């Protein structure tokens, strides 16, 4: 006997007990929600660990460093405020 056949025999029995004005997610809905919450928590913890390992210090660009002194001299020599 297949599981689908067993369920089709139980559906009429459950339909008599089901109150159509009060439908709740039940234990299965809570377990699915709890599993999703634990999964999101684990992913956030992993992301924080990986972001902590990232080095955000960027080495200065050699072209930009060479160009800055020339720009500063030009600004200081021009008449201003």
matplotlib code that plots the C-alpha trace (Angstrom):
import matplotlib.pyplot as plt

x = [0.0, 1.4, 1.6, -0.7, -3.4, -3.2, -3.5, -6.5, -8.2, -7.4, -8.4, -12.2, -11.6, -9.6, -12.1, -14.8, -12.6, -11.3, -12.8, -12.8, -12.9, -9.8, -6.8, -3.3, 0.1, 0.5, 3.7, 5.0, 4.8, 6.6, 9.3, 9.9, 10.0, 12.5, 14.7, 14.7, 15.6, 18.5, 19.7, 19.7, 21.4, 24.2, 24.6, 24.9, 27.5, 29.5, 29.3, 30.5, 33.4, 34.4, 34.0, 36.3, 39.0, 38.9, 41.7, 40.3, 43.6, 44.2, 47.8, 48.2, 48.1, 51.7, 50.2, 48.0, 50.9, 53.2, 50.4, 49.5, 52.6, 52.3, 48.7, 49.5, 52.2, 49.9, 47.2, 49.6, 51.1, 47.8, 46.3, 43.4, 41.5]
y = [0.0, 3.4, 6.4, 8.4, 5.7, 5.7, 9.5, 9.5, 7.2, 9.5, 12.8, 12.3, 11.5, 14.7, 16.8, 16.1, 17.3, 20.4, 23.7, 25.8, 29.0, 28.1, 26.9, 27.1, 26.1, 23.7, 21.9, 21.4, 25.1, 25.9, 23.3, 24.7, 28.3, 27.3, 25.4, 28.5, 30.7, 28.5, 28.4, 32.2, 32.5, 30.1, 32.0, 35.3, 33.9, 32.5, 35.8, 37.8, 35.4, 35.7, 39.5, 39.7, 38.0, 40.5, 43.1, 46.4, 48.3, 49.1, 49.8, 53.3, 53.5, 54.4, 56.6, 58.5, 59.0, 60.4, 62.7, 64.2, 66.3, 68.0, 68.8, 70.2, 72.5, 73.8, 74.6, 76.4, 78.6, 79.8, 82.9, 82.1, 83.2]
z = [0.0, -1.0, 1.3, -1.0, -0.8, 3.0, 3.0, 0.8, 3.3, 6.2, 4.5, 4.9, 8.6, 9.1, 7.2, 9.7, 12.6, 10.8, 11.9, 8.7, 10.8, 12.8, 10.8, 12.4, 11.0, 13.9, 15.0, 11.5, 10.7, 13.9, 13.2, 9.6, 11.0, 13.7, 11.2, 9.0, 11.9, 13.0, 9.4, 9.1, 12.5, 11.3, 8.0, 9.8, 12.2, 9.3, 7.4, 10.5, 10.8, 7.2, 7.2, 10.2, 8.2, 5.4, 5.3, 4.2, 4.1, 0.5, -0.7, -2.2, -5.9, -7.2, -10.0, -7.5, -5.1, -7.8, -9.1, -5.6, -5.0, -8.4, -7.7, -4.3, -5.6, -8.3, -5.8, -3.4, -6.2, -7.5, -5.9, -3.7, -0.7]

ax = plt.figure().add_subplot(projection="3d")
ax.plot(x, y, z, "-o")
ax.set_aspect("equal")
plt.show()
